[in-house]
Amino acid sequence: YLPREFVTPIRTIICNNKTYIIDFSEPKTTIIIEKETIASSYREHFNMLWKLAKKEKAE
């Protein structure tokens, strides 16, 4: 749902009070942050972006 120029090798996963930031470029790296306020902030940011996202039309 994002324009192609925004695609990066970084993924963010939010699960309960943990935020996982994963870099799939070499060397692969994962950062795990265990703090509810950070997970909640990332979750709110995701929800805001989800509401703004527009589905691309199939070509």
DOSE-170236 format. One record per residue (C-alpha): residue number from 1; residue in three letters; x, y, z. Coordinates in steps of 0.2 Angstrom, whole numbers, plus 5000, padded with zeros to 4 digits. Each point is the difference from the previous one (the first is absolute). Layout:
N
pt nr->NUM | rest->ALA | X->X | Y->Y | Z->Z;
...
END
This chain:
59
pt nr->1 | rest->TYR | X->5000 | Y->5000 | Z->5000;
pt nr->2 | rest->LEU | X->5015 | Y->5011 | Z->5000;
pt nr->3 | rest->PRO | X->5008 | Y->5008 | Z->4984;
pt nr->4 | rest->ARG | X->5014 | Y->4989 | Z->4994;
pt nr->5 | rest->GLU | X->5013 | Y->5014 | Z->5005;
pt nr->6 | rest->PHE | X->4996 | Y->4996 | Z->5018;
pt nr->7 | rest->VAL | X->5004 | Y->4982 | Z->5000;
pt nr->8 | rest->THR | X->5015 | Y->4996 | Z->5011;
pt nr->9 | rest->PRO | X->5009 | Y->4985 | Z->5008;
pt nr->10 | rest->ILE | X->4994 | Y->5005 | Z->5017;
pt nr->11 | rest->ARG | X->4985 | Y->4992 | Z->5008;
pt nr->12 | rest->THR | X->4991 | Y->5004 | Z->5016;
pt nr->13 | rest->ILE | X->4990 | Y->4988 | Z->5010;
pt nr->14 | rest->ILE | X->4990 | Y->5004 | Z->5015;
pt nr->15 | rest->CYS | X->4994 | Y->4986 | Z->5012;
pt nr->16 | rest->ASN | X->4993 | Y->5004 | Z->5017;
pt nr->17 | rest->ASN | X->5013 | Y->5011 | Z->5009;
pt nr->18 | rest->LYS | X->5014 | Y->4996 | Z->4988;
pt nr->19 | rest->THR | X->5006 | Y->5009 | Z->4984;
pt nr->20 | rest->TYR | X->5011 | Y->4990 | Z->4988;
pt nr->21 | rest->ILE | X->5010 | Y->5010 | Z->4987;
pt nr->22 | rest->ILE | X->5007 | Y->4989 | Z->4987;
pt nr->23 | rest->ASP | X->5013 | Y->5005 | Z->4987;
pt nr->24 | rest->PHE | X->5001 | Y->4987 | Z->4986;
pt nr->25 | rest->SER | X->5015 | Y->5007 | Z->4992;
pt nr->26 | rest->GLU | X->5017 | Y->4992 | Z->5004;
pt nr->27 | rest->PRO | X->5005 | Y->4998 | Z->5014;
pt nr->28 | rest->LYS | X->4982 | Y->4996 | Z->5005;
pt nr->29 | rest->THR | X->4996 | Y->5009 | Z->5016;
pt nr->30 | rest->THR | X->4985 | Y->4999 | Z->5013;
pt nr->31 | rest->ILE | X->4997 | Y->5012 | Z->5013;
pt nr->32 | rest->ILE | X->4987 | Y->4996 | Z->5014;
pt nr->33 | rest->ILE | X->4993 | Y->5013 | Z->5011;
pt nr->34 | rest->GLU | X->4989 | Y->4994 | Z->5014;
pt nr->35 | rest->LYS | X->4991 | Y->5015 | Z->5006;
pt nr->36 | rest->GLU | X->4981 | Y->5003 | Z->4999;
pt nr->37 | rest->THR | X->5001 | Y->5019 | Z->4997;
pt nr->38 | rest->ILE | X->5011 | Y->4997 | Z->4985;
pt nr->39 | rest->ALA | X->4989 | Y->4986 | Z->4993;
pt nr->40 | rest->SER | X->4985 | Y->5010 | Z->5002;
pt nr->41 | rest->SER | X->5008 | Y->5015 | Z->4991;
pt nr->42 | rest->TYR | X->5005 | Y->4989 | Z->4985;
pt nr->43 | rest->ARG | X->4982 | Y->4992 | Z->5000;
pt nr->44 | rest->GLU | X->4992 | Y->5017 | Z->5000;
pt nr->45 | rest->HIS | X->5012 | Y->5005 | Z->4986;
pt nr->46 | rest->PHE | X->4996 | Y->4985 | Z->4990;
pt nr->47 | rest->ASN | X->4981 | Y->5003 | Z->5002;
pt nr->48 | rest->MET | X->5001 | Y->5017 | Z->4994;
pt nr->49 | rest->LEU | X->5010 | Y->4995 | Z->4985;
pt nr->50 | rest->TRP | X->4988 | Y->4986 | Z->4996;
pt nr->51 | rest->LYS | X->4985 | Y->5012 | Z->5000;
pt nr->52 | rest->LEU | X->5009 | Y->5012 | Z->4988;
pt nr->53 | rest->ALA | X->5006 | Y->4985 | Z->4988;
pt nr->54 | rest->LYS | X->4992 | Y->4999 | Z->4983;
pt nr->55 | rest->LYS | X->4999 | Y->4983 | Z->4991;
pt nr->56 | rest->GLU | X->5008 | Y->5000 | Z->4983;
pt nr->57 | rest->LYS | X->4989 | Y->4996 | Z->4985;
pt nr->58 | rest->ALA | X->5005 | Y->4984 | Z->4992;
pt nr->59 | rest->GLU | X->5008 | Y->5002 | Z->4983;
END
